[in-house]
Amino acid sequence: MHKKEFNVIVAGATGVVGKQMIECLEEREFPVKNIKFLSSSRSAGKKLQFMGEDVVVEEMTRDSFNGYDIAVFSAGGAASKQFAPAAADSGCVVVDNSSAWRMDPDIPLVVPEVNPHAVAGYKNKGIIANPNCSTIQMVVALNPVYRKFGIKRLVISTYQAVSGSGKKALDELLEQSKDILNFKEVKTDVYPHQIAFNCLPHIDSFLDTGYSKEEMKMVNETRKIFEDDKIGVTATTVRIPVFYSHSESVNIETLKHASAEQVKQLMKDADGVELLDDPVNNIYPLAIDAAGHDATFVGRIRQDESIENGINMWIVADNIRKGAATNTVQIAQLLAEKYL
């Protein structure tokens, strides 16, 4: 039987995540019949490669999607709001990496290892949302714990890489680091303060409550993915001077008692998780080791002795791959295999 092939669009193809999406489509041997790369007018005309062939990037318009089956979007929230409905209207299902549609009750928010059944909800509006990078890696690790022991409350502290802010942020960290080491004046552009050799407890804009939007994304998206509004979630999200991979310290209060050993065993068997937990021999997840990989790495699993049902863990994943591009392509694969 001939394998079904699909006409695929990558929207926002020239960005950091867009380029990674193209790579993921290649690596995962996505059944592509025709491919189209879209961007803003600024980047239109550039050439990118797919499977060794040059593809000219086109400007995204409302008519770009006719005759295409699946579009993976990483073009930012404003572009997604403008163009995703047009794509859906033309019969092209959108998997969107921005925050534009995540909390729409009619649009599924999907992490394939956690809630693959939710993909079926694409029929509502022709759009599927990809969660926030820091949420994705956390729920991949928490899923087996949630299913077996239940989760009452999460206390989260994140240590997030600058690549989450795009190419300009990567350049800024590099330039500032060089300037400091050469005793030159440091210039700031992307962030309100120097990021090199510093930590900024500031990701996205602040709300009237004092929380940042990034922190509330983790709260709201976690509940939506687990389909459980009873989970208490509080987060502090911090930008650190690391190029790739987000790290997270997560304190879990379970409903039923879980031992550290039981949780380690769950991680060994969990889909998409790699356990690195031998601290005596300096083995635990590191941002530099996670970079370039699709797995979510988990370690430092230990009992929280301050409460009855508490577990601490350290979670690390590549925010551009599993936190964005890979998860989006995995959703597209589920869609292609089961629904289209």
C-alpha angles and dihedrals in degrees: 000000000000113000112244114248129203139213104237134194127198108201114198088023097163097056127093093263094038092056090048090051089056090050091048092051088054096044093048092046092233109197097252120175097173129001131202128189119209133189142151118292088263094069099031113122095035117124124233128178129241119181090343095308126112115242120191113226113237130205111259114244133163089262096053094095104057111125094012126117107198132020122191109203130205099151100115132266099284093052091045092053090049101043110022094074090048089052092048091048089056091053097259112130113224125215102193126200098191127090092246099102105019098105097038103120091218095053121077118234106208142194105173095216091052113033110006090153089069091070088080087072090074086093091072097069106349090252133106120191125222111216127238114285095244092048094050097058092043097052091046088060096038097047098085091044091050093049095049106033106014123234124249100174143000127203109193134189116181131200103197130194122237093239085079086075095051138246096317090059092050089052092046094054091048094047094045091049091051092046093050092048089049093047092245129142113274119233122206123201113139097039129041090236138028109287098189111097089357143092123226118201087204126096117161119343127319125251128216089262092064092249120117122237089247090057093050091047088061091049098047099036094049091055093046095049093048090041088228122120092179095075110107109223130181125171143185112195120200133186113220133186096263122119102215137013130040120237125203137191107208126187112198126197105197126204093226123038114269125185121218088244092054091050092049089053091050090052091051090058099036121119111248095006130115117195115218104173119143103109094169087067093040093255114146135117116291129190093230091053095047093051111107095019133102099213125098108234120214132188147133088069108175143148117270099227094192094073136035100244104027133138129178123204140171117223126191131177140156103266094204094049113033091011093057128345101035095046090049092051091045089055090049089051092052089049093049095045100044112020115025 
